Amino acid sequence: MTDTQIVELGLQAMTIAAKLCAPTLLTALAVGFAISLFQSVTQIQEATLSFVPKAGAVGAAILFSGNWMLAEMVKFTTQLFEKIPTLIG
């Protein structure tokens, strides 16, 4: 296994990790920003106010994008297993 192949596998792993994390992280970012904006407009300074809507939105994002996430991970794993003979020999 050459160093180029190792770097390529690492790059693919980081890319798939970023793709899989994006829906939940962007949802949490958007909901957190909206709650913070609401809190600043209404001058409510409660730290726990953003937790429940953010948790619900992240759960909904996982519910809606979970099938796609699983399909992407299965595709990546299948491709990785198919490359094992070429990586070893």
SENUSE-517572 format. One record per residue (C-alpha): residue number from 1; residue in three letters; x, y, z. Coordinates in steps of 0.1 Angstrom, whole numbers, plus 5000, padded with zeros to 4 digits. Layout:
     n   res      u      v      w
   NUM   ALA      X      Y      Z
...
This chain:
     n   res      u      v      w
     1   MET   5000   5000   5000
     2   THR   5016   5033   4989
     3   ASP   5014   5066   5006
     4   THR   4992   5080   4978
     5   GLN   4966   5053   4985
     6   ILE   4967   5060   5022
     7   VAL   4961   5097   5016
     8   GLU   4933   5090   4991
     9   LEU   4916   5067   5016
    10   GLY   4919   5093   5044
    11   LEU   4905   5120   5021
    12   GLN   4876   5098   5011
    13   ALA   4869   5090   5048
    14   MET   4870   5127   5058
    15   THR   4847   5136   5028
    16   ILE   4821   5110   5037
    17   ALA   4823   5121   5074
    18   ALA   4817   5157   5063
    19   LYS   4788   5147   5041
    20   LEU   4772   5127   5068
    21   CYS   4775   5154   5094
    22   ALA   4763   5182   5073
    23   PRO   4725   5178   5076
    24   THR   4725   5176   5114
    25   LEU   4751   5203   5119
    26   LEU   4735   5228   5095
    27   THR   4701   5222   5110
    28   ALA   4715   5228   5145
    29   LEU   4732   5259   5133
    30   ALA   4701   5273   5116
    31   VAL   4678   5266   5146
    32   GLY   4704   5279   5171
    33   PHE   4707   5311   5151
    34   ALA   4670   5316   5149
    35   ILE   4665   5310   5186
    36   SER   4694   5334   5194
    37   LEU   4678   5360   5172
    38   PHE   4645   5355   5189
    39   GLN   4661   5358   5223
    40   SER   4680   5390   5214
    41   VAL   4648   5406   5200
    42   THR   4627   5397   5230
    43   GLN   4655   5402   5255
    44   ILE   4649   5367   5270
    45   GLN   4683   5355   5284
    46   GLU   4675   5319   5292
    47   ALA   4703   5295   5282
    48   THR   4681   5264   5282
    49   LEU   4655   5278   5259
    50   SER   4674   5267   5227
    51   PHE   4680   5231   5237
    52   VAL   4645   5216   5231
    53   PRO   4639   5232   5197
    54   LYS   4675   5224   5186
    55   ALA   4672   5188   5197
    56   GLY   4638   5184   5180
    57   ALA   4652   5199   5148
    58   VAL   4683   5177   5148
    59   GLY   4661   5146   5154
    60   ALA   4639   5156   5124
    61   ALA   4670   5161   5103
    62   ILE   4682   5127   5112
    63   LEU   4648   5112   5105
    64   PHE   4645   5128   5071
    65   SER   4682   5123   5060
    66   GLY   4689   5090   5078
    67   ASN   4681   5069   5048
    68   TRP   4705   5089   5026
    69   MET   4732   5088   5053
    70   LEU   4729   5050   5056
    71   ALA   4730   5046   5018
    72   GLU   4761   5067   5015
    73   MET   4778   5048   5043
    74   VAL   4770   5014   5028
    75   LYS   4782   5026   4994
    76   PHE   4815   5038   5009
    77   THR   4820   5006   5029
    78   THR   4812   4985   4999
    79   GLN   4837   5004   4978
    80   LEU   4863   5001   5005
    81   PHE   4858   4963   5008
    82   GLU   4861   4960   4970
    83   LYS   4895   4979   4972
    84   ILE   4910   4956   4998
    85   PRO   4926   4931   4973
    86   THR   4943   4960   4954
    87   LEU   4954   4977   4986
    88   ILE   4971   4946   5000
    89   GLY   4988   4933   4969
